[in-house]
Amino acid sequence: LARMPDEQKTVVAGREFWVGHWHGHEVVAVLSRIGKVAAATTATTLIERFGVTRIVFTGVAGGLAPEVRVGDVVVAREFIQHDMDASPLFPKYEVPLSGLRKFQTDQGMTALLAACAQNALPAVKVHTGLVISGDQFVSSAADCLRLQTALPEAMAVEMEGAALAQVCRDFGVPLAVVRTISDRADDDAHTDFSKFVQDVASHYSVTIVSAFLKQFPKG
């Protein structure tokens, strides 16, 4: 909000939506809240009430792939809901009536977001790939190993992205997602989580999104 000098607040569905400008773009900034349903509600409101035509989501995640470390950045190319299982009616991970288990982000926005992350934070390792989402804060070595075994291509795990990707696909709205790795989704995942968000992830988010908006075409 400090980067949006003309922001104005509108409260919808118990959420504060801040409408303003950043690097010449009209922007609506909002806290998604935690979990897939909350994130879906927020995304739907952005599209239906505020008429947004693109969504960029930023936050933190737990690292899953061996090469993804705390302090790294992951830009999502696709999402799976790791807790979606309507079998035997539908294949595991497939969202019923969609025919899909994976939901893609927008290729162009994702490529630009990854490039901006690397250029704006040259000392930080940036990964791109599959991110998985579920209504669970993964914070045990056993759960981490279970997800790594079930979905070995997953780079990171979090609680909102796949829901956003599903909503954006339904509405035809391009989506890009960047996450800072706050933990390794293991028994130490809860340690200093809030401090990491304040001291590291928030700085990364502002830096990356600012660089992205500078490069993204206006209009």
Secondary structure as a PSIPRED ss2 file (coil, helix, strand):
# PSIPRED VFORMAT (PSIPRED V4.0)

   1 L C   1.000  0.000  0.000
   2 A C   1.000  0.000  0.000
   3 R C   1.000  0.000  0.000
   4 M C   1.000  0.000  0.000
   5 P C   1.000  0.000  0.000
   6 D C   1.000  0.000  0.000
   7 E C   1.000  0.000  0.000
   8 Q E   0.000  0.000  1.000
   9 K E   0.000  0.000  1.000
  10 T E   0.000  0.000  1.000
  11 V E   0.000  0.000  1.000
  12 V E   0.000  0.000  1.000
  13 A C   1.000  0.000  0.000
  14 G C   1.000  0.000  0.000
  15 R E   0.000  0.000  1.000
  16 E E   0.000  0.000  1.000
  17 F E   0.000  0.000  1.000
  18 W E   0.000  0.000  1.000
  19 V E   0.000  0.000  1.000
  20 G E   0.000  0.000  1.000
  21 H E   0.000  0.000  1.000
  22 W E   0.000  0.000  1.000
  23 H C   1.000  0.000  0.000
  24 G C   1.000  0.000  0.000
  25 H E   0.000  0.000  1.000
  26 E E   0.000  0.000  1.000
  27 V E   0.000  0.000  1.000
  28 V E   0.000  0.000  1.000
  29 A E   0.000  0.000  1.000
  30 V C   1.000  0.000  0.000
  31 L C   1.000  0.000  0.000
  32 S C   1.000  0.000  0.000
  33 R C   1.000  0.000  0.000
  34 I C   1.000  0.000  0.000
  35 G C   1.000  0.000  0.000
  36 K H   0.000  1.000  0.000
  37 V H   0.000  1.000  0.000
  38 A H   0.000  1.000  0.000
  39 A H   0.000  1.000  0.000
  40 A H   0.000  1.000  0.000
  41 T H   0.000  1.000  0.000
  42 T H   0.000  1.000  0.000
  43 A H   0.000  1.000  0.000
  44 T H   0.000  1.000  0.000
  45 T H   0.000  1.000  0.000
  46 L H   0.000  1.000  0.000
  47 I H   0.000  1.000  0.000
  48 E H   0.000  1.000  0.000
  49 R C   1.000  0.000  0.000
  50 F C   1.000  0.000  0.000
  51 G C   1.000  0.000  0.000
  52 V C   1.000  0.000  0.000
  53 T C   1.000  0.000  0.000
  54 R C   1.000  0.000  0.000
  55 I E   0.000  0.000  1.000
  56 V E   0.000  0.000  1.000
  57 F E   0.000  0.000  1.000
  58 T E   0.000  0.000  1.000
  59 G E   0.000  0.000  1.000
  60 V E   0.000  0.000  1.000
  61 A E   0.000  0.000  1.000
  62 G E   0.000  0.000  1.000
  63 G E   0.000  0.000  1.000
  64 L C   1.000  0.000  0.000
  65 A C   1.000  0.000  0.000
  66 P C   1.000  0.000  0.000
  67 E C   1.000  0.000  0.000
  68 V C   1.000  0.000  0.000
  69 R C   1.000  0.000  0.000
  70 V C   1.000  0.000  0.000
  71 G C   1.000  0.000  0.000
  72 D C   1.000  0.000  0.000
  73 V E   0.000  0.000  1.000
  74 V E   0.000  0.000  1.000
  75 V E   0.000  0.000  1.000
  76 A E   0.000  0.000  1.000
  77 R E   0.000  0.000  1.000
  78 E E   0.000  0.000  1.000
  79 F E   0.000  0.000  1.000
  80 I E   0.000  0.000  1.000
  81 Q E   0.000  0.000  1.000
  82 H C   1.000  0.000  0.000
  83 D C   1.000  0.000  0.000
  84 M C   1.000  0.000  0.000
  85 D C   1.000  0.000  0.000
  86 A C   1.000  0.000  0.000
  87 S C   1.000  0.000  0.000
  88 P C   1.000  0.000  0.000
  89 L C   1.000  0.000  0.000
  90 F C   1.000  0.000  0.000
  91 P C   1.000  0.000  0.000
  92 K C   1.000  0.000  0.000
  93 Y C   1.000  0.000  0.000
  94 E C   1.000  0.000  0.000
  95 V E   0.000  0.000  1.000
  96 P C   1.000  0.000  0.000
  97 L C   1.000  0.000  0.000
  98 S C   1.000  0.000  0.000
  99 G C   1.000  0.000  0.000
 100 L E   0.000  0.000  1.000
 101 R C   1.000  0.000  0.000
 102 K C   1.000  0.000  0.000
 103 F E   0.000  0.000  1.000
 104 Q E   0.000  0.000  1.000
 105 T C   1.000  0.000  0.000
 106 D C   1.000  0.000  0.000
 107 Q H   0.000  1.000  0.000
 108 G H   0.000  1.000  0.000
 109 M H   0.000  1.000  0.000
 110 T H   0.000  1.000  0.000
 111 A H   0.000  1.000  0.000
 112 L H   0.000  1.000  0.000
 113 L H   0.000  1.000  0.000
 114 A H   0.000  1.000  0.000
 115 A H   0.000  1.000  0.000
 116 C H   0.000  1.000  0.000
 117 A H   0.000  1.000  0.000
 118 Q H   0.000  1.000  0.000
 119 N H   0.000  1.000  0.000
 120 A H   0.000  1.000  0.000
 121 L C   1.000  0.000  0.000
 122 P C   1.000  0.000  0.000
 123 A C   1.000  0.000  0.000
 124 V C   1.000  0.000  0.000
 125 K C   1.000  0.000  0.000
 126 V E   0.000  0.000  1.000
 127 H E   0.000  0.000  1.000
 128 T E   0.000  0.000  1.000
 129 G E   0.000  0.000  1.000
 130 L E   0.000  0.000  1.000
 131 V E   0.000  0.000  1.000
 132 I E   0.000  0.000  1.000
 133 S E   0.000  0.000  1.000
 134 G C   1.000  0.000  0.000
 135 D C   1.000  0.000  0.000
 136 Q C   1.000  0.000  0.000
 137 F C   1.000  0.000  0.000
 138 V C   1.000  0.000  0.000
 139 S C   1.000  0.000  0.000
 140 S C   1.000  0.000  0.000
 141 A H   0.000  1.000  0.000
 142 A H   0.000  1.000  0.000
 143 D H   0.000  1.000  0.000
 144 C H   0.000  1.000  0.000
 145 L H   0.000  1.000  0.000
 146 R H   0.000  1.000  0.000
 147 L H   0.000  1.000  0.000
 148 Q H   0.000  1.000  0.000
 149 T H   0.000  1.000  0.000
 150 A H   0.000  1.000  0.000
 151 L C   1.000  0.000  0.000
 152 P C   1.000  0.000  0.000
 153 E C   1.000  0.000  0.000
 154 A E   0.000  0.000  1.000
 155 M E   0.000  0.000  1.000
 156 A E   0.000  0.000  1.000
 157 V E   0.000  0.000  1.000
 158 E E   0.000  0.000  1.000
 159 M C   1.000  0.000  0.000
 160 E C   1.000  0.000  0.000
 161 G H   0.000  1.000  0.000
 162 A H   0.000  1.000  0.000
 163 A H   0.000  1.000  0.000
 164 L H   0.000  1.000  0.000
 165 A H   0.000  1.000  0.000
 166 Q H   0.000  1.000  0.000
 167 V H   0.000  1.000  0.000
 168 C H   0.000  1.000  0.000
 169 R H   0.000  1.000  0.000
 170 D H   0.000  1.000  0.000
 171 F H   0.000  1.000  0.000
 172 G C   1.000  0.000  0.000
 173 V C   1.000  0.000  0.000
 174 P C   1.000  0.000  0.000
 175 L E   0.000  0.000  1.000
 176 A E   0.000  0.000  1.000
 177 V E   0.000  0.000  1.000
 178 V E   0.000  0.000  1.000
 179 R E   0.000  0.000  1.000
 180 T E   0.000  0.000  1.000
 181 I E   0.000  0.000  1.000
 182 S E   0.000  0.000  1.000
 183 D E   0.000  0.000  1.000
 184 R C   1.000  0.000  0.000
 185 A C   1.000  0.000  0.000
 186 D C   1.000  0.000  0.000
 187 D C   1.000  0.000  0.000
 188 D C   1.000  0.000  0.000
 189 A C   1.000  0.000  0.000
 190 H C   1.000  0.000  0.000
 191 T C   1.000  0.000  0.000
 192 D C   1.000  0.000  0.000
 193 F H   0.000  1.000  0.000
 194 S H   0.000  1.000  0.000
 195 K H   0.000  1.000  0.000
 196 F H   0.000  1.000  0.000
 197 V H   0.000  1.000  0.000
 198 Q H   0.000  1.000  0.000
 199 D H   0.000  1.000  0.000
 200 V H   0.000  1.000  0.000
 201 A H   0.000  1.000  0.000
 202 S H   0.000  1.000  0.000
 203 H H   0.000  1.000  0.000
 204 Y H   0.000  1.000  0.000
 205 S H   0.000  1.000  0.000
 206 V H   0.000  1.000  0.000
 207 T H   0.000  1.000  0.000
 208 I H   0.000  1.000  0.000
 209 V H   0.000  1.000  0.000
 210 S H   0.000  1.000  0.000
 211 A H   0.000  1.000  0.000
 212 F H   0.000  1.000  0.000
 213 L H   0.000  1.000  0.000
 214 K H   0.000  1.000  0.000
 215 Q H   0.000  1.000  0.000
 216 F C   1.000  0.000  0.000
 217 P C   1.000  0.000  0.000
 218 K C   1.000  0.000  0.000
 219 G C   1.000  0.000  0.000
